[in-house]
Amino acid sequence: MKNLYRLRQIQLIRGLGITVAAVITVGCASLPAPTEQMAMSKLTVSNAGSAGGNEFAPLQFKSAQDKMDAAERAMVKEDYLSARQLAEQAQADAELASAMARSAKAQKAAGSLREGIRVLRQEIDRKAQ
């Protein structure tokens, strides 16, 4: 009985040692470079610029550019965790800038349509008299 108890203690200690070694190994392993995230974020920032983000959402677009620049600097330093986080933030800012630009363009187009409708109504009213 004592031997069985002692054997289980040894197995438990061994299992614990293996678990600790695995955690240390995983914790010390470097993160892979977030090249795919960086590429997606760069594309999103570029698309935001093309969508008019600089004109219609300058603060959000500038923030996206600044974070993308910081992500690239982090990549050079091989600080992949910061690079990934900054790239994700840049992508979110760029998507916001794109959405704001689309919204502003849609509001501008709606205003033009309203003005066109107003002019047409005036013409119809004038011809009806």
C-alpha positions as CSV (number, residue, x, y, z in Angstrom):
1,M,0.0,0.0,0.0
2,K,2.8,2.4,0.9
3,N,4.6,1.5,-2.4
4,L,1.4,2.2,-4.4
5,Y,1.1,5.6,-2.7
6,R,4.7,6.4,-3.3
7,L,4.4,5.4,-7.0
8,R,1.4,7.7,-7.5
9,Q,3.4,10.6,-5.9
10,I,6.3,10.0,-8.3
11,Q,3.9,9.9,-11.2
12,L,2.2,13.1,-10.1
13,I,5.5,14.9,-9.7
14,R,6.7,13.7,-13.1
15,G,3.5,14.9,-14.7
16,L,3.8,18.2,-13.0
17,G,7.4,18.5,-14.1
18,I,6.5,17.8,-17.7
19,T,3.6,20.3,-17.6
20,V,5.9,23.0,-16.2
21,A,8.5,22.3,-18.8
22,A,5.9,22.5,-21.6
23,V,4.5,25.8,-20.3
24,I,8.0,27.3,-20.0
25,T,8.8,26.1,-23.6
26,V,5.7,27.6,-25.0
27,G,6.1,30.8,-23.1
28,C,9.6,31.3,-24.2
29,A,9.0,30.5,-27.9
30,S,8.9,33.6,-30.0
31,L,5.7,34.6,-31.8
32,P,5.7,34.2,-35.5
33,A,5.9,37.5,-37.5
34,P,2.4,38.8,-38.3
35,T,3.1,39.2,-42.0
36,E,-0.4,38.4,-43.1
37,Q,-1.9,40.8,-40.6
38,M,0.5,43.5,-41.7
39,A,-0.4,43.0,-45.3
40,M,-4.1,43.1,-44.6
41,S,-3.8,46.2,-42.5
42,K,-1.6,48.0,-45.2
43,L,-4.2,47.2,-47.8
44,T,-7.1,48.4,-45.6
45,V,-5.2,51.7,-44.9
46,S,-4.5,52.1,-48.6
47,N,-8.2,51.5,-49.5
48,A,-9.3,54.0,-46.8
49,G,-7.2,56.6,-48.6
50,S,-8.7,55.7,-51.9
51,A,-12.2,55.9,-50.4
52,G,-11.6,59.5,-49.3
53,G,-10.6,58.8,-45.7
54,N,-8.1,61.6,-45.8
55,E,-10.7,64.1,-46.9
56,F,-13.8,62.9,-45.0
57,A,-12.3,61.3,-41.9
58,P,-8.9,62.9,-41.5
59,L,-8.4,62.1,-37.8
60,Q,-9.2,58.5,-38.1
61,F,-7.2,58.1,-41.3
62,K,-4.2,59.8,-39.7
63,S,-4.5,57.5,-36.7
64,A,-4.5,54.5,-39.0
65,Q,-1.4,55.7,-40.8
66,D,0.4,56.4,-37.6
67,K,-0.4,53.0,-36.1
68,M,0.6,51.3,-39.3
69,D,4.0,53.1,-39.2
70,A,4.4,52.1,-35.6
71,A,3.6,48.5,-36.5
72,E,6.2,48.5,-39.2
73,R,8.8,49.9,-36.6
74,A,7.8,47.1,-34.2
75,M,8.3,44.5,-37.0
76,V,11.8,45.8,-37.5
77,K,12.5,45.4,-33.8
78,E,11.0,41.9,-34.0
79,D,8.4,42.9,-31.4
80,Y,5.7,40.8,-33.1
81,L,3.1,41.1,-30.4
82,S,3.1,44.9,-30.6
83,A,3.3,44.8,-34.4
84,R,0.2,42.6,-34.6
85,Q,-1.7,44.7,-32.1
86,L,-0.8,48.0,-33.8
87,A,-1.6,46.5,-37.2
88,E,-5.0,45.4,-36.0
89,Q,-5.7,48.8,-34.5
90,A,-4.6,50.5,-37.8
91,Q,-6.9,48.2,-39.7
92,A,-9.9,49.1,-37.4
93,D,-9.1,52.9,-37.7
94,A,-8.9,52.6,-41.5
95,E,-12.2,50.7,-41.7
96,L,-13.8,53.5,-39.6
97,A,-12.3,56.1,-41.9
98,S,-13.6,54.3,-44.9
99,A,-17.1,54.0,-43.4
100,M,-17.1,57.6,-42.5
101,A,-16.0,58.6,-46.0
102,R,-18.7,56.5,-47.6
103,S,-21.3,58.0,-45.2
104,A,-20.2,61.5,-46.0
105,K,-20.3,60.8,-49.7
106,A,-23.8,59.3,-49.4
107,Q,-25.0,62.3,-47.4
108,K,-23.6,64.6,-50.1
109,A,-25.3,62.6,-52.9
110,A,-28.6,62.6,-50.9
111,G,-28.3,66.4,-50.6
112,S,-27.8,66.8,-54.3
113,L,-30.8,64.5,-55.0
114,R,-33.0,66.6,-52.6
115,E,-31.9,69.7,-54.4
116,G,-32.7,68.2,-57.7
117,I,-36.1,67.2,-56.5
118,R,-36.8,70.7,-55.2
119,V,-35.9,72.2,-58.5
120,L,-38.1,69.8,-60.4
121,R,-41.0,70.5,-58.1
122,Q,-40.5,74.2,-58.7
123,E,-40.6,73.6,-62.4
124,I,-43.7,71.5,-62.2
125,D,-45.5,74.1,-60.0
126,R,-44.5,76.9,-62.4
127,K,-45.9,75.0,-65.4
128,A,-49.0,74.0,-63.5
129,Q,-49.9,77.7,-63.0
